[in-house]
Amino acid sequence: MNDMIDNLKDKAGELAAEHGDKIDEAVDKVAELADKATGGKHSDKIDVVADKVKDAAGKLDDNA
């Protein structure tokens, strides 16, 4: 079981390294849509979450 989890983590890291720019673009697009859907009322919170998601994806990339 642990080997399977390690393999999945490795694969996620490889994909993050290969497609990091696409991940960032997708996060930005989702954040923009969420901001529009909330009428800009939660822009600060949405930006913080988007940055955290990008950081998490970057950490996957670093572990690849």
N, C-alpha and C positions, 0 to 999 in steps of 0.2 A: 504494500500500500504506500509506504513512504517513497519507494522508487517511482511509483506512478506520479505522486505529488511533485517530486523533484523534477521529473521529466516535464510535467505540465508547466512548472515554474520556469524551467529552462526554455521551453518553447515560447512562453509568453514573453520572456526577455528577448529572444531572437526576433519575434514579430515586432515588439516595441522598437528595437534597434533598427529594423528594416523599414518600418512604417511610422516612425516618430512624427514626421512632418504631417502625415495624414491624420494621425491621432490628434495632434494639436489643432489642426483645421476643423476637425469634427467637433472637438470640445468648444472651440470658439463659436461655431455655428449653433450648437445647442444652447450655449450661453446667450447668444444673441436672440434666439427664438424665445427662450425663457424670459429674457428681459422685456421683449415686446409683449409677451403674454401677460406679464404682470404690470404692464404700463410703466415700466421703469421704477416701480416702487421699491424693488429689492435689488437694484443694480449692484450695490456694494457687496451684498451677500453672494450674489450670483458670480461676481468676479472672483471672490475669495474661493468659492467652491471650484470654479474652473481652473484657477491656479493650482489648487491642491490636486485636482485630477491630473493635470499636466505634470506636476511634480512626481506623483505616484507612477505615471507612465514612464517618466525619466528614470526613476529608480529601478523599474523593471529592465529598462535598457541598460543601466549600469551593471546589473547583475548578470547580464547575458555573457 
